[in-house]
Amino acid sequence: MLRPAAIAMLLSATLAAPMPAVAQDGAPINVNVNMARVLRISAPAATVIVGNPGIADVTIQDPQTLILTGKSYGQTNLIVLDSRGEPVADTLVEVVQMTAGTMTVYQGQNRTSLACAPVCQPIIMMGDDPGFAGQALASSQLVQSAAN
C-alpha cells in the first residue's frame, strides 16, 4: 500500500509530465495550416485553452487524446487543465505552411498557390491574390454542392 506522501509525489509527477509532442527543450508543437495532429497527454484533460483560437483549435477526443488543428499562420499557446483546474501542459503551438507538394507562383505582385501531388490544383493559402482565392473557393463550393 502506498503512503500518502508517495501518492502525492506520484500524482504530481504525473501531472507535471509534458505532452509527448513537446520537445524537452521547450520547442513548440508544430502543425500545418488546414491540417490536424493527434496529441497524447500523460494525465486526463478536462479543459483545453488556446490563446488565439484564430491560429489553432483543440478538441478533446478522449481524456488523454487531443486533436490540434492549424487554422492560420502564427504562434499561440495551449494550456491543458485537469478536472481540478490544475495544469497538465502549457506549451507553444506554431502553425506553419505545408511545403511538401505545394508550389507558389508569383505573377508580378500577385501570388497563387498550387497543390501538386502529382497534378497541380489550386489551393487557397493566406497571402494569395484575392481574385485567385475567390475563383478557387467558388470552384470548390460548386463541386461540394454537386456532391450533395
C-alpha positions in Angstrom: 0.0 0.0 0.0 1.3 3.5 -0.9 1.7 6.1 1.8 0.0 9.5 1.3 3.4 11.1 0.6 4.2 8.6 -2.1 0.7 9.1 -3.7 1.2 12.9 -3.7 4.6 12.5 -5.3 3.3 10.1 -7.9 0.3 12.3 -8.7 2.4 15.5 -9.0 4.9 13.7 -11.3 2.0 12.5 -13.5 0.5 16.0 -13.8 3.8 17.7 -14.4 4.8 15.3 -17.3 4.9 17.1 -20.6 2.8 16.2 -23.7 4.8 13.7 -25.8 4.6 16.0 -28.8 6.5 18.7 -26.8 10.3 18.6 -27.0 12.2 18.5 -23.8 13.9 21.8 -24.7 10.6 23.6 -24.8 10.3 23.7 -28.6 6.8 24.5 -29.8 4.3 21.9 -31.2 4.3 22.3 -35.0 1.1 21.8 -37.1 0.5 22.7 -40.7 -2.3 25.2 -41.6 -5.5 23.4 -42.5 -4.2 20.1 -41.0 -4.8 18.2 -37.8 -2.5 16.5 -35.4 -3.1 14.0 -32.6 -1.6 14.8 -29.2 -1.4 12.3 -26.4 -1.1 13.7 -22.9 0.0 11.9 -19.7 -3.0 12.9 -17.5 -6.7 13.2 -18.3 -7.7 16.6 -19.6 -10.9 18.4 -18.6 -10.3 21.8 -20.2 -8.2 23.0 -23.1 -7.4 26.7 -23.7 -5.9 28.1 -26.9 -4.5 31.6 -26.6 -5.6 32.7 -30.1 -8.3 30.4 -31.5 -7.9 32.1 -34.9 -4.5 30.4 -35.2 -5.3 26.9 -33.8 -8.1 24.9 -32.4 -8.0 22.0 -30.0 -10.7 19.4 -29.1 -10.7 16.6 -26.5 -11.1 13.3 -28.4 -10.9 11.4 -25.1 -9.4 12.4 -21.8 -5.8 11.7 -22.9 -6.1 12.4 -26.6 -6.3 15.9 -28.1 -6.8 16.9 -31.7 -4.9 20.1 -32.7 -5.9 21.8 -35.9 -3.9 24.6 -37.6 -6.2 27.4 -38.7 -3.9 30.2 -39.6 -0.2 31.0 -39.6 1.4 32.1 -36.4 2.2 31.1 -32.8 -0.1 30.8 -29.8 -0.1 28.8 -26.6 -2.0 25.7 -25.5 -3.0 25.1 -21.8 -4.4 21.8 -20.7 -6.1 21.6 -17.3 -7.3 18.5 -15.4 -10.7 18.3 -13.6 -9.4 20.2 -10.6 -8.1 23.0 -12.7 -4.5 22.0 -12.3 -2.2 22.4 -15.3 -1.4 19.3 -17.2 0.5 21.1 -20.0 1.4 24.6 -21.1 3.2 24.9 -24.4 3.6 26.9 -27.5 1.9 25.9 -30.8 3.3 27.0 -34.1 1.2 26.8 -37.2 3.2 26.7 -40.4 2.6 26.4 -44.1 2.8 22.9 -45.5 5.7 22.9 -48.1 5.7 19.4 -49.3 3.8 19.1 -52.6 2.9 22.8 -52.8 4.1 25.4 -55.3 3.8 29.1 -55.0 3.6 31.1 -58.3 4.3 34.9 -58.4 2.9 37.0 -61.3 4.2 40.4 -60.5 2.9 41.1 -57.0 0.1 38.5 -57.3 0.7 35.2 -55.6 -1.1 31.9 -56.2 -0.7 28.5 -54.6 -1.0 25.1 -56.0 -1.0 21.6 -54.5 1.0 19.3 -56.8 0.5 15.7 -55.8 1.0 14.7 -58.7 -1.2 17.0 -60.8 -1.2 20.7 -59.7 -4.6 22.0 -58.5 -5.3 25.5 -57.0 -5.4 25.8 -53.2 -6.1 28.8 -51.0 -3.3 30.0 -48.8 -3.1 33.2 -46.8 -1.4 35.9 -48.8 -2.7 34.6 -52.2 -4.2 37.0 -54.7 -7.9 37.6 -53.7 -9.2 37.1 -57.2 -7.4 33.7 -57.5 -8.6 32.7 -54.0 -12.2 33.7 -54.8 -12.2 31.6 -58.0 -10.7 28.6 -56.2 -13.3 28.9 -53.4 -16.2 29.3 -55.9 -14.9 26.2 -57.7 -14.7 24.2 -54.5 -18.2 25.2 -53.4 -19.6 24.2 -56.8 -18.0 20.8 -56.5 -19.3 20.5 -52.9 -22.9 21.4 -53.9 -22.9 18.9 -56.7 -21.8 16.2 -54.3 -24.8 16.9 -52.0 
